[in-house]
Amino acid sequence: MDTAYLDHRIWVRGPSLDFGLDSSICFYDSTLITNKSFSFLPGDSIQTVSWKADDSTFSNLFQPDPYKFLKTGNHQVILYATDSNGCQDSLKKNVIVNGIPFLRAIPEADTLCAGDTTTLIAFHNDPVLWTSPQPVNCNNCDTLIATPAVATYYAVETRSKAGCYARDTINVKVYPPFNAVALNPFTMICPGDTVSLRLAPSGMNIQWNPVSGITNPAGYDPVVSPTQSIQYNALLTDSAGCFSDSVVFNIHVKPPATVDAGPDLIVNYYSSFNIQPSYSSNVVKYEWSPPGDLNCIFCANTSGRAMKSYNYAIRVTSDSGCVATDSVNVFIECNQASILVPNAFTPNNDNLNETFYPVGRGVSLIKRFSVYNRYGQLVYSRENFPPGDKSFGWDGRIKGEPAPGAVYVFTVEALCDQGSPIVKKGIVTLIR
């Protein structure tokens, strides 16, 4: 028996498959896959790939994105590939997905008064490590005794034998002691004035005493307007009831300034008048307004000459800065004689005495102005206009045509400055 060798090579085609994969990962991780596959012959190429895990295809890319398993346990990642000649192959690799280690910290959160102690507990299966910005009395204990000075957190972590990690956190709020501060502890006000009681720190529960006269007894910056000097106390307590502090506000009500301008005056047109108010003894400053026809606006008593009706206001200031006001009316005497009308007018377009209208002294309003012919027929009428306004006067026309020269009767119904009505009747001659 003998063996003969023939020089005849047999080429094996198809993809050569290989990929990198972590054999063990934690549940919260994704597995990173590195495809190292190539075609067995240089002239060939891999045309299609398909990645499969958990009985489903998750990618058709040559280099797939990291894959996240949906449950723990043993899994397979399978690569299917086809080259340019239609040759196919597949490769399987195993992955162990390890569970997250059990860890539960209680309570989830806590609230303490400064100086108080709390107990923090970790339930676990693997060794633990406590950390915090505040001092920790035992880093590896199941139970931690904490007395934080300020608001902080306590974190506990663990790592399983497979290297998987878990962490839980407890937030602890700490209420520190505080000092209540009155921002305006002593205030002087005038009677009728208001003041806001301002204090700090903010965010506290407030109890005011007394509560009468306080606009918002449960709030910050309440407004008060006491009629006499008074002391207000504010008790501040934090929302947890840990600490409280109180402050005092003293409100001093200054003596009032008073002024009585006296009764209203009715005087003849262009006659002189005097106003002599009565004042409290602490008044040191006087001011009248409007200046009108007054001789002095910074005097205690003033005088003037009546050219028209005015309401004069007096504003006084006390030696402690309190202000009081009052007013007095000076009316021009109002009667029939106060309504002035011409006895004739000449509407002949020479711009002299062209219009017939009433003028008044001490009169605030012409309610109705009427003109009648000698037969009692109304030829002109206007209502509700100020005295002395010629635009409301009669231009000597009837229905747009010049009225004949004659004697006409007029009626003026007016309202005096002090509110009383008057009526004046008479005649006027229209001259052509």
PyMOL commands that set and color helices and strands:
alter all, ss='L'
color gray80, all
select helices_A, chain A and resi 336-338+390-392
alter helices_A, ss='H'
color red, helices_A
select strands_A, chain A and resi 15-16+19-20+24-26+34-35+38-39+46-53+56-59+73-83+88-98+103-106+109-113+118-124+128-131+143-146+152-159+165-175+181-182+186-189+195-196+199-200+205-209+223-224+230-237+244-253+259-260+265-267+272-275+278-279+283-289+302-305+310-318+323-332+339-340+344-345+359-360+363-372+378-385+397-398+401-402+406-416+421-430
alter strands_A, ss='S'
color yellow, strands_A
deselect
rebuild
show_as cartoon
